[in-house]
């Protein structure tokens, strides 16, 4: 009975995974996502164990996110002009080194808050080059007809890693300390680098390598001529700054003080990851005719989670509210990324991803820097309730953009 139920999904997924190059890419991305998932709890509760205040927690998170905002644009240009596989491999090696050193400092008791901030800044800089190159490499490896399936498979694996990572990291932090979690994190980037080294990516012809500034201008021109891309990017920026960033800064402090510590925070994260897996499963089978119309509507599912955290709800209820939040995150990611890979020329995907990522993440460091002081001055509850309201209000402006409502799943030939 169970095997029969999953047969359609297997049939959908297997054609994508039959390709050896995509399998190595899949392993690299999944291992890298697992590493990203391990960092969160280890960093947050490692900082709290070093005596960090809510404001200092926000600044440590800011140190890791700010380089992503500053350097992703450059990373997108590099990912279009050089070998995307080589860029990803170099980024993984840098993250392996930075997280390995963090592990050594934490395990030996020599770590200070500034160590965490500096080393996460290095890891964030590497991520700024990895992410746009990874988005572009999908277009190199996967035929256009299978990219939605490939993105759904990648998102499913990412969300499975996100489901495992918080519980694993929380267990390691509670049992052995944050340093051990960072050591495992470093190992995941080593696995990703190994998979990329083994991967045989098809050659991508670049007719002429333009100067850096010329390539940057070309990418910016493409980005600003696509209102649907600008609208979805701005919506993500607003949600990152006003909803996600305060949740990431204030949530762990509430979990540490009221809910029982890292395991409670991991349980909430697991609820989010379960929802994300459900969202990925939906994305595998469902292809809406107007994908962005769906994408910009679903962030309202974030509001209950923020409101319940503000209201002092118990951990099981928060974990349940995290499920629909995870569903919307996965669907949004698949629908918008597939739209970029489908409607943007292949030679510009990394650059447009870079511009989109820079704008989308630009508000996150500001949100992280302000969330702690705001919580200390007006109360954590007020900050979280404001985030819930903004999640709802982010949808109407995006829907007002005509191309968001009408962009088709397939380009018009």
C-alpha positions as CSV (number, residue, x, y, z in Angstrom):
1,X,0.0,0.0,0.0
2,X,2.7,2.5,1.0
3,X,5.0,1.7,-1.9
4,X,2.1,2.2,-4.3
5,X,1.2,5.5,-2.7
6,X,4.7,6.9,-3.3
7,X,5.2,5.4,-6.8
8,X,4.1,8.6,-8.6
9,X,6.5,10.7,-6.6
10,X,9.4,8.3,-7.4
11,X,8.5,8.4,-11.1
12,X,8.6,12.1,-11.0
13,X,11.9,12.4,-9.2
14,X,13.9,9.6,-10.7
15,X,14.5,11.1,-14.2
16,X,16.2,14.1,-12.6
17,X,18.3,12.0,-10.3
18,X,19.4,9.6,-13.1
19,X,21.9,12.2,-14.4
20,X,25.3,11.7,-12.6
21,X,26.2,15.4,-12.7
22,X,22.9,16.4,-11.0
23,X,23.4,13.6,-8.4
24,X,26.7,15.1,-7.3
25,X,25.2,18.5,-7.3
26,X,22.3,17.2,-5.3
27,X,24.7,15.7,-2.7
28,X,26.7,19.0,-2.5
29,X,23.6,21.2,-2.1
30,X,22.0,18.9,0.5
31,X,25.2,18.6,2.6
32,X,25.7,22.3,2.4
33,X,22.1,22.9,3.5
34,X,22.6,20.5,6.4
35,X,25.6,22.6,7.4
36,X,23.6,25.8,7.2
37,X,20.9,24.3,9.4
38,X,23.4,23.2,12.1
39,X,24.9,26.7,12.4
40,X,21.7,28.4,13.7
41,X,21.2,26.7,17.1
42,X,24.9,26.3,17.7
43,X,25.6,30.0,17.1
44,X,22.6,31.3,19.0
45,X,23.0,29.2,22.1
46,X,26.8,29.3,21.9
47,X,26.5,33.1,22.1
48,X,23.9,32.9,24.9
49,X,26.2,30.6,26.9
50,X,29.0,33.2,26.5
51,X,26.6,35.7,28.2
52,X,25.3,37.6,25.2
53,X,22.3,39.9,25.6
54,X,19.5,40.0,23.1
55,X,21.2,43.0,21.4
56,X,24.5,41.1,21.3
57,X,22.8,38.0,19.9
58,X,21.4,40.2,17.1
59,X,24.9,41.6,16.4
60,X,26.5,38.2,16.2
61,X,23.8,37.1,13.7
62,X,24.3,40.4,11.9
63,X,28.0,39.7,11.5
64,X,27.2,36.5,9.6
65,X,24.4,38.0,7.4
66,X,26.0,41.4,6.5
67,X,28.7,39.9,4.2
68,X,26.0,38.0,2.3
69,X,24.3,41.3,1.5
70,X,27.4,43.2,0.7
71,X,29.1,40.5,-1.5
72,X,26.3,38.5,-3.1
73,X,26.1,40.9,-6.0
74,X,29.8,40.4,-6.7
75,X,29.3,36.6,-6.2
76,X,26.5,36.6,-8.8
77,X,28.8,38.3,-11.4
78,X,31.7,35.9,-10.6
79,X,29.2,33.0,-10.9
80,X,28.3,34.1,-14.4
81,X,31.8,34.8,-15.6
82,X,33.8,31.8,-14.1
83,X,33.2,28.1,-13.5
84,X,30.2,27.9,-11.2
85,X,31.3,24.6,-9.8
86,X,34.8,26.0,-9.0
87,X,33.2,29.0,-7.2
88,X,31.0,26.7,-5.1
89,X,34.0,24.5,-4.3
90,X,36.1,27.4,-3.1
91,X,33.3,28.7,-1.0
92,X,32.8,25.3,0.7
93,X,36.5,25.1,1.5
94,X,36.4,28.5,3.1
95,X,33.3,27.6,5.2
96,X,34.9,24.3,6.2
97,X,38.0,26.3,7.6
98,X,36.0,29.0,9.3
99,X,33.5,26.6,11.1
100,X,36.3,24.2,11.9
101,X,38.2,27.0,13.7
102,X,35.1,28.1,15.5
103,X,34.7,24.5,16.7
104,X,38.3,24.5,18.1
105,X,37.8,27.8,19.9
106,X,34.5,26.7,21.4
107,X,35.7,23.2,22.5
108,X,38.9,24.6,24.1
109,X,37.0,27.3,25.9
110,X,39.0,30.1,24.2
111,X,36.0,31.5,22.3
112,X,34.8,35.1,22.8
113,X,31.8,36.8,21.2
114,X,34.0,38.7,18.8
115,X,35.5,35.3,17.6
116,X,32.0,34.1,16.7
117,X,31.2,37.3,14.9
118,X,34.4,37.4,12.9
119,X,34.4,33.8,11.8
120,X,30.7,33.9,10.9
121,X,31.5,36.9,8.8
122,X,34.0,34.9,6.9
123,X,31.5,32.0,6.4
124,X,28.9,34.6,5.3
125,X,31.3,36.0,2.7
126,X,31.8,32.5,1.3
127,X,28.0,31.9,1.2
128,X,27.7,35.1,-0.8
129,X,29.6,33.4,-3.6
130,X,28.2,30.0,-3.2
131,X,24.4,30.8,-3.5
132,X,24.3,32.6,-6.8
133,X,26.7,30.1,-8.4
134,X,24.5,27.2,-7.1
135,X,21.4,28.8,-8.6
136,X,23.1,29.2,-12.0
137,X,24.6,25.7,-12.0
138,X,21.1,24.2,-12.0
139,X,20.5,25.9,-15.3
140,X,23.8,24.4,-16.6
141,X,23.1,20.9,-15.5
142,X,19.3,20.4,-15.8
143,X,17.3,20.8,-19.1
144,X,14.6,23.5,-18.9
145,X,11.8,20.9,-19.0
146,X,13.0,19.4,-15.7
147,X,14.0,22.4,-13.7
148,X,10.8,22.7,-11.7
149,X,11.2,19.0,-10.7
150,X,14.9,19.6,-10.0
151,X,14.1,22.6,-7.8
152,X,11.4,20.7,-6.0
153,X,13.8,17.8,-5.4
154,X,16.5,20.1,-4.1
155,X,14.0,22.0,-1.9
156,X,12.7,18.7,-0.5
157,X,16.2,17.6,0.4
158,X,17.0,21.0,1.8
159,X,13.9,20.9,4.0
160,X,14.7,17.3,5.1
161,X,18.1,18.6,6.1
162,X,16.4,21.5,7.9
163,X,14.2,19.0,9.8
164,X,17.2,16.9,10.9
165,X,19.6,19.7,11.6
166,X,17.9,21.6,14.5
167,X,17.3,18.5,16.5
168,X,20.9,17.2,15.8
169,X,22.4,20.6,16.7
170,X,20.3,21.0,19.8
171,X,21.2,17.5,21.0
172,X,24.9,18.2,20.4
173,X,24.7,21.6,22.1
174,X,22.9,20.2,25.1
175,X,25.1,17.1,25.5
176,X,28.5,18.3,24.4
177,X,28.4,22.0,23.8
178,X,28.2,24.3,20.7
179,X,31.7,23.5,19.7
180,X,30.9,19.9,18.7
181,X,28.0,21.1,16.6
182,X,30.3,23.5,14.8
183,X,32.7,20.6,14.2
184,X,29.9,18.5,12.6
185,X,29.0,21.6,10.6
186,X,32.5,21.9,9.2
187,X,32.4,18.3,8.1
188,X,29.2,18.9,6.1
189,X,31.0,21.5,4.0
190,X,33.9,19.1,3.5
191,X,31.4,16.6,2.1
192,X,29.9,19.2,-0.2
193,X,33.3,20.2,-1.5
194,X,34.1,16.5,-2.2
195,X,30.9,16.1,-4.2
196,X,31.6,19.2,-6.2
197,X,35.2,18.0,-6.9
198,X,33.8,14.7,-8.2
199,X,31.1,16.4,-10.3
200,X,31.5,16.7,-14.1
201,X,29.6,19.8,-15.1
202,X,29.0,20.5,-18.8
203,X,31.1,23.3,-20.3
204,X,29.3,26.6,-20.4
205,X,30.3,28.9,-23.2
206,X,30.8,32.5,-22.4
207,X,31.0,34.3,-25.8
208,X,33.1,37.1,-24.4
209,X,34.0,37.8,-20.8
210,X,33.0,41.5,-20.2
211,X,34.6,43.7,-17.7
212,X,33.3,43.4,-14.2
213,X,31.4,46.7,-14.2
214,X,29.9,46.0,-17.6
215,X,28.7,42.6,-16.5
216,X,27.3,44.2,-13.4
217,X,25.4,46.8,-15.5
218,X,24.0,44.1,-17.8
219,X,22.7,42.1,-14.8
220,X,21.2,45.2,-13.2
221,X,19.5,46.1,-16.5
222,X,17.9,42.7,-16.7
223,X,16.8,42.8,-13.1
224,X,15.1,46.3,-13.4
225,X,13.3,45.4,-16.6
226,X,11.4,42.6,-14.8
227,X,8.7,44.1,-12.5
228,X,7.7,40.6,-11.2
229,X,11.3,39.9,-10.1
230,X,11.5,43.3,-8.3
231,X,8.1,42.8,-6.6
232,X,8.9,39.3,-5.3
233,X,12.3,40.5,-4.2
234,X,10.9,43.5,-2.3
235,X,8.3,41.3,-0.6
236,X,11.0,38.9,0.6
237,X,13.1,41.9,1.8
238,X,10.2,43.2,3.9
239,X,9.5,39.8,5.4
240,X,13.1,39.1,6.1
241,X,13.6,42.4,7.9
242,X,10.3,42.7,9.8
243,X,9.3,39.1,10.4
244,X,12.1,36.6,10.1
245,X,14.9,38.6,11.6
246,X,13.0,39.5,14.8
247,X,11.8,35.9,15.1
248,X,15.4,34.6,14.8
249,X,16.7,37.1,17.4
250,X,13.9,37.1,19.9
251,X,12.7,33.5,19.5
252,X,15.9,31.8,20.9
253,X,15.9,34.2,23.9
254,X,12.3,33.4,24.7
255,X,13.0,29.7,24.3
256,X,16.0,29.9,26.6
257,X,14.2,31.9,29.3
258,X,10.7,30.4,29.2
259,X,10.4,27.3,27.1
260,X,13.3,25.1,28.2
261,X,16.3,26.0,26.0
262,X,17.7,24.6,22.8
263,X,15.5,21.5,22.5
264,X,12.3,23.7,22.6
265,X,13.7,25.9,19.9
266,X,14.7,22.8,17.9
267,X,11.1,21.5,18.2
268,X,9.7,24.7,16.8
269,X,12.3,24.5,14.0
270,X,11.3,20.9,13.3
271,X,7.6,22.0,12.9
272,X,8.8,24.5,10.4
273,X,10.9,21.9,8.6
274,X,7.9,19.4,8.5
275,X,5.9,22.1,6.9
276,X,8.6,22.8,4.4
277,X,8.8,19.1,3.4
278,X,5.0,19.2,2.9
279,X,5.4,22.3,0.8
280,X,8.1,20.6,-1.3
281,X,5.9,17.6,-1.9
282,X,3.1,19.9,-3.0
283,X,5.6,21.7,-5.4
284,X,6.6,18.3,-6.9
285,X,3.0,17.6,-8.0
286,X,1.4,21.0,-8.4
287,X,2.2,23.4,-11.2
288,X,0.0,26.5,-11.0
289,X,-0.6,28.3,-14.2
290,X,0.2,31.6,-12.5
291,X,3.0,30.6,-10.1
292,X,3.8,34.1,-8.7
293,X,0.2,34.8,-8.0
294,X,0.3,31.9,-5.6
295,X,3.8,32.7,-4.3
296,X,3.1,36.3,-3.1
297,X,-0.2,35.3,-1.4
298,X,1.1,32.6,0.9
299,X,3.4,34.6,3.3
300,X,0.3,35.3,5.4
301,X,0.9,31.9,6.9
302,X,3.8,33.3,8.9
303,X,1.5,35.5,11.0
304,X,0.1,32.9,13.4
305,X,3.6,31.7,14.4
306,X,4.7,35.2,15.3
307,X,1.5,36.1,17.0
308,X,1.5,32.9,19.1
309,X,5.1,33.5,20.2
310,X,4.2,37.0,21.2
311,X,1.2,35.6,23.2
312,X,3.4,33.2,25.2
313,X,2.1,30.0,23.7
314,X,3.6,26.7,24.8
315,X,6.2,24.9,22.6
316,X,3.8,22.3,21.1
317,X,1.4,25.0,19.9
318,X,4.3,27.0,18.4
319,X,5.6,23.9,16.7
320,X,2.2,23.3,15.2
321,X,2.0,26.9,14.0
322,X,5.4,26.6,12.4
323,X,4.1,23.9,10.0
324,X,2.1,26.3,7.7
325,X,4.9,28.8,7.9
326,X,7.3,26.1,6.6
327,X,4.8,25.1,3.8
328,X,4.7,28.7,2.5
329,X,8.5,29.0,2.6
330,X,9.1,25.9,0.5
331,X,6.4,26.8,-2.0
332,X,7.6,30.3,-2.3
333,X,11.2,29.2,-2.9
334,X,10.4,26.7,-5.6
335,X,7.9,28.9,-7.4
336,X,10.1,32.0,-7.5
337,X,13.4,30.2,-8.2
338,X,11.9,28.3,-11.1
339,X,10.4,31.5,-12.5
340,X,13.9,33.0,-12.5
341,X,15.5,30.0,-14.2
342,X,12.6,29.8,-16.7
343,X,12.2,33.5,-17.7
344,X,15.7,34.9,-17.2
345,X,18.4,34.0,-19.9
346,X,20.7,31.2,-18.6
347,X,23.8,33.4,-18.9
348,X,22.2,36.0,-16.5
349,X,20.7,33.7,-13.9
350,X,23.5,34.0,-11.4
351,X,23.6,37.8,-11.7
352,X,19.9,38.3,-11.4
353,X,19.9,35.9,-8.4
354,X,22.7,38.0,-7.0
355,X,20.7,41.2,-7.4
356,X,17.6,39.6,-6.1
357,X,19.4,38.1,-3.1
358,X,21.1,41.4,-2.2
359,X,17.8,43.3,-2.2
360,X,15.9,40.5,-0.4
361,X,18.6,40.2,2.3
362,X,19.4,43.8,2.7
363,X,16.7,44.3,5.3
364,X,17.8,41.3,7.3
365,X,20.9,42.7,8.9
366,X,19.0,45.9,9.8
367,X,16.2,43.8,11.3
368,X,18.7,41.7,13.3
369,X,20.5,44.8,14.6
370,X,17.3,46.5,15.7
371,X,15.3,43.5,17.0
372,X,17.2,43.2,20.2
373,X,17.1,46.9,21.2
374,X,13.5,47.2,20.1
375,X,12.5,44.2,22.3
376,X,14.3,45.7,25.2
377,X,12.6,49.1,24.8
378,X,9.0,48.3,23.6
379,X,8.8,44.7,24.5
380,X,9.4,41.5,22.5
381,X,5.6,41.0,22.2
382,X,5.1,44.3,20.4
383,X,7.9,43.5,17.9
384,X,6.6,40.1,17.1
385,X,3.0,41.3,16.7
386,X,4.2,44.0,14.3
387,X,6.0,41.3,12.3
388,X,2.7,39.2,12.1
389,X,0.8,42.2,10.8
390,X,3.5,43.0,8.2
391,X,3.4,39.4,7.0
392,X,-0.2,39.9,6.1
393,X,0.2,43.4,4.6
394,X,3.1,42.3,2.4
395,X,0.7,40.6,-0.1
396,X,-1.5,43.4,-1.5
397,X,1.4,45.5,-2.9
398,X,2.9,42.5,-4.6
399,X,-0.4,41.5,-6.1
400,X,-0.8,45.1,-7.5
401,X,2.0,44.3,-10.0
402,X,0.4,43.1,-13.2
403,X,3.2,40.8,-14.2
404,X,3.2,39.1,-10.8
405,X,-0.5,38.2,-11.4
406,X,0.0,37.1,-15.0
407,X,3.5,35.5,-15.3
408,X,2.9,32.1,-16.9
409,X,4.6,28.9,-15.8
410,X,6.2,28.5,-19.2
411,X,7.7,31.3,-21.3
412,X,5.7,32.4,-24.3
413,X,7.5,31.1,-27.4
